[in-house]
Amino acid sequence: MTNNGELRMRDVNMKTEIVDLCDLLKFENLAQSGGEARFVIAEGRVRVNGEVETRKRKKLRAGDVVDFAGQTLRLVGRTGLPV
């Protein structure tokens, strides 16, 4: 969170067309390991497009927005633009 309590949003450029939710958390250093990523997802602590997501292998695409640990990640395609 920023000093005024707002969530921080950042764009994540995708190298592939689809990425699993647990892999995203691990690759973006929001989880220390794949095991930790799977744990926080199963606990219902991650939101995808505003909804709680408990599927560790949820397929994410450009345009999806992931909220976790005070951060918001917006997935963008290889062109740098959300679909």
N, C-alpha and C positions, 0 to 999 in steps of 0.2 A: 504494500500500500504506500501511497505517497504520504507526505506529511499532513495533508488535509483529509486523509481517510479514503481517497479515491482509489479504485483498482487501477493497476497499471496494465495497459494494453500494448502488446507488441505483435508485429507481424512475423510469422514464421514462413519462410520460403520453403516450399516442398520440393524435394528432389525426385519424388515419385508421385504418381497420381493418387495413391492411397497409402495411408499409414495407420497402424493400429494405435489405439489410445495409449496402451501401456508403453509402447515404444516411444511415442511422442514425449510422455512425461520423463522417461529416462534420458532421451537424447537432448532434451531441453533443460536438463539438470534440475527438474522439479522433484525428482525422486532419485535417491542414491543408487538404486538398482532396479532391475525388473521386478524382483520380489516385492520391494517397497511400493513400486507403482501398482502392482496387482492388488496389494493390501489396501491402499488408500482408495482405489477404485471400488473394490468390494465393500468397503465401509460406507460408500455413498458420498465421499468427500469431493468428487469431481463432477462438474456440470459440462454438458456439451449442448451448445445452442440453447442455454437456459434451463435445461432439464437434467436432473440427477441421472448419471450414467453409471451402471454397475457392471457392464460387460467390458472385461479387460481387452478383448480383441475387437471392440467397436471400430469399424472402418471409418476413418476420417478422410475428408476430401477438402479441396480448396473451397473456402467460404465458410467452413465450420469454425465455431468459436468455442474454446475450451477455457473454463474457469477453474483454478485450483491454487491454493496457498496464496491468495491475495494477488494473483496475476491472471491476466486474461490474454490468451494466445489466439490470434486470428490467423488461420491457415490461408496462405496465398499460393497461387500456382507459380509455375516457373517464370511467368512473365512479371511476377511481383504484384499481380492484381487478383483480388478475390473473384470467384466465378459468380 
